[in-house]
């Protein structure tokens, strides 16, 4: 049972964790291990191909913001395996997805792929001093908790609400209602920080949460700035 009187929730992708290199480049690194010759492709080609494949997979959002990984008949692995097939077609490769898939899928579980926001541990200390709770609400696949454990931050958070497990993704009000229920607090006692206005900022502010947009042109640029603002408040 939660004993905190106020709570800070974070998004994960591009808020708590950022990839050290674009996803398309990670795909390319693995594909080279399977014999792909990418020397003829210009810089940025693989990332553009990945973005096209991702756009194809998300071109028809599910009703009521149901989560795409949760709804896929083969779960997170099935969804990403299907994306890999489109990616290989986009780059004109005749490599088959099945022998490659697990290598790519597991590569994104490696801590070396990810960078923790440089202000995170300052936020942790601030939360400890003020007796504030820290939680996660993220649109992510079923691997998120394992990833957070691998990079050494899982134990700082409760609850960790993952869209693939919950069944609905942001901006569904259901996922934010779940957070309110789990911590037993009303919206005015909750803070949210994320990088996407439509998914993170608008839905939380509409519920009465205090929300901060992490972006170079947003409210804050890193979690250190979030801590500084909260200290003043």
Buried (B, 14 or more C-beta within 10 A) or exposed (E): EEEBEBBBBBBBBBBBBEBEEBBBBBBBBBBEEEEBEBEEBEEEBBBBBBBBBBEBBEEEEBEEBBBBBBEBEEBBBEBBBBBBBBBBBBBEBEBEBEEBBEEBBEBBEEEEBBEBBEBBBBBBEBBEEEEBBBBBBBBBBBBBBEBBEBBEBBEBBBBBBBBBBBBBBBBBBBBBEBBBEBBEBEBEBBBBBBBBBEBBBBBBBEBEBBBBBBBEEBBBBBBBBBBEEBEEE
